[in-house]
Amino acid sequence: MNYLDKTDLISNLDKIHTTELGKVRIKRNLGLETDDVIHWCVEKIQNPNSEIFRKGKNWYVNVDSCVITINANSYTIITAHKLKK
């Protein structure tokens, strides 16, 4: 796991996006009420308590008991889910 490259993700927040099905999946998995899933995810990424690392082709953001998975090449949010206790 590489914690040193997280500046690459942070410096490209404007490129983060997802598909329509991705929005539906993220809302369902996290139980979100908001329709602006991308903005919600970007805020979580910017959270000072977020743990960001890259493993293979994906970025993983652990914050507030959830994990957001982002493709490292396209900056597409693939999925997000709650951490199991």
C-alpha positions in Angstrom: 0.0 0.0 0.0 1.3 3.4 -0.9 0.4 6.3 1.3 2.9 8.7 -0.3 1.1 9.2 -3.6 -2.2 10.5 -2.1 -1.3 14.1 -3.4 -2.0 12.8 -6.9 -5.6 12.1 -5.9 -6.0 15.3 -3.9 -4.6 17.4 -6.8 -7.1 15.9 -9.3 -10.3 16.2 -7.3 -11.8 18.1 -10.2 -11.6 15.0 -12.4 -13.5 12.8 -10.0 -16.8 11.5 -11.5 -19.0 8.4 -11.6 -21.6 6.8 -13.8 -25.4 7.0 -13.2 -25.3 3.4 -12.0 -22.4 4.3 -9.8 -24.4 7.1 -8.1 -27.3 4.6 -7.5 -24.9 2.0 -6.1 -23.1 4.5 -3.8 -26.4 6.0 -2.5 -27.7 2.5 -1.7 -24.5 1.1 -0.1 -24.1 4.1 2.2 -27.7 5.0 2.7 -27.2 8.6 1.5 -30.0 11.0 1.1 -28.1 13.5 -1.1 -28.4 13.4 -4.9 -24.9 14.9 -5.3 -22.9 11.8 -4.6 -19.8 13.1 -6.2 -19.7 16.2 -4.0 -20.3 14.1 -0.9 -17.3 11.8 -1.9 -15.0 14.7 -2.6 -15.8 16.2 0.8 -14.9 12.9 2.4 -11.7 12.7 0.4 -10.7 16.2 1.6 -11.5 15.3 5.3 -8.3 15.7 7.3 -9.1 12.3 9.0 -9.3 10.4 5.7 -6.8 7.6 5.1 -5.9 7.5 1.4 -3.8 4.8 -0.3 -3.3 3.3 -3.7 -3.3 -0.4 -4.2 -2.9 -1.5 -7.8 -5.2 0.4 -10.1 -7.4 1.9 -7.5 -7.4 4.5 -4.8 -9.0 3.7 -1.5 -10.3 6.3 0.9 -11.1 5.2 4.4 -13.1 7.8 6.4 -16.0 8.0 8.8 -16.6 4.2 8.7 -16.8 3.9 5.0 -14.5 3.1 2.1 -14.6 4.9 -1.3 -12.9 3.1 -4.2 -11.7 5.3 -7.1 -10.0 4.2 -10.3 -6.5 5.7 -10.4 -6.4 6.3 -14.1 -9.8 7.7 -14.9 -10.7 9.1 -11.4 -14.1 7.3 -11.6 -15.7 6.5 -8.3 -16.3 2.7 -8.7 -18.1 2.1 -5.4 -18.3 3.0 -1.8 -19.5 0.9 1.2 -19.7 1.0 4.9 -17.0 -0.7 6.9 -18.1 -3.8 8.7 -17.6 -3.7 12.5 
